[in-house]
Amino acid sequence: MELDYDGDMSAADGNGTSNGTSKEQFGQYFSQISEVGILILRSLVGRKVHRVYAGCLQVSGAHFTAPHFSIPISDEIEGRWIHRYIIFGCEWFETPITFTDYWQMFVSDEDKPKDIEVDSTSAIVAPCTINYYGAAAIRAIEIYGFSWSAGEKEERETVTYDQSIRFLLEDGRSFCIACQLDGPGVATEVHISEDEETIRSLLEGSRLRLTITAAQEVERAG
């Protein structure tokens, strides 16, 4: 099955949260990061990610999972520093006949981290923190889609969804945020790792759908 974005744009709510694009028709289950989510990801190109926050963490070596990950970003606007958070999360589903797993990934831009307390001064309280030392700027962001079919004839079901987001850094390293069953945590949590072997496992079986290479460029895979 071809993995091409259908062009629909989902609306953002008042908190800047982007809803994903999803469809269900004739045994086919389709979900992608929304166009709003793509725009939010585009805003990360050229930035350095020094740390990632979570309300809790499940850990297995260099492989982490959490219900949400929050990447802090800061911009100076008219002499004032504005601090925001890019939030990554997912929703897990099973098809009704073959119980095939699939996910809807969400990306949002919010004024507070997810699942973490914020005090009266807007300081975050007791987060779990993944630190990336010697962080290099993000030069490109790749989104990988996954497709799978199960069942026979009238009971055949096909799932097609965005499985992974890979952040390519200027120094040749990368880190990846993904949805899958393998690893620590549960199906409703998102995964993150900068370990090359773990990233290969997160991308296994998926196909590059699009690449975001600059502030105004999105290159869709054929």
Secondary structure, 3 states (H helix, E strand, C coil): CCCCCCCCCCCECCCCCECCEEEEECCEEEEECCHHHHHHHHCCCCCECCEEEECCCEEECCEEEECCEEEEEEEEECCEEEEEEEEEEEEEEECCCCCCEEEEEEEEEECCCCCCEECCCCCEECCEEEECCCCCEEEEEEEEEEEEEECCHHHCEEEEEEEEEEEEECCCCEEEEECCCCCCCCCCCEEEECCHHHHHHHHCCCEEEEEEEECCEEEECC
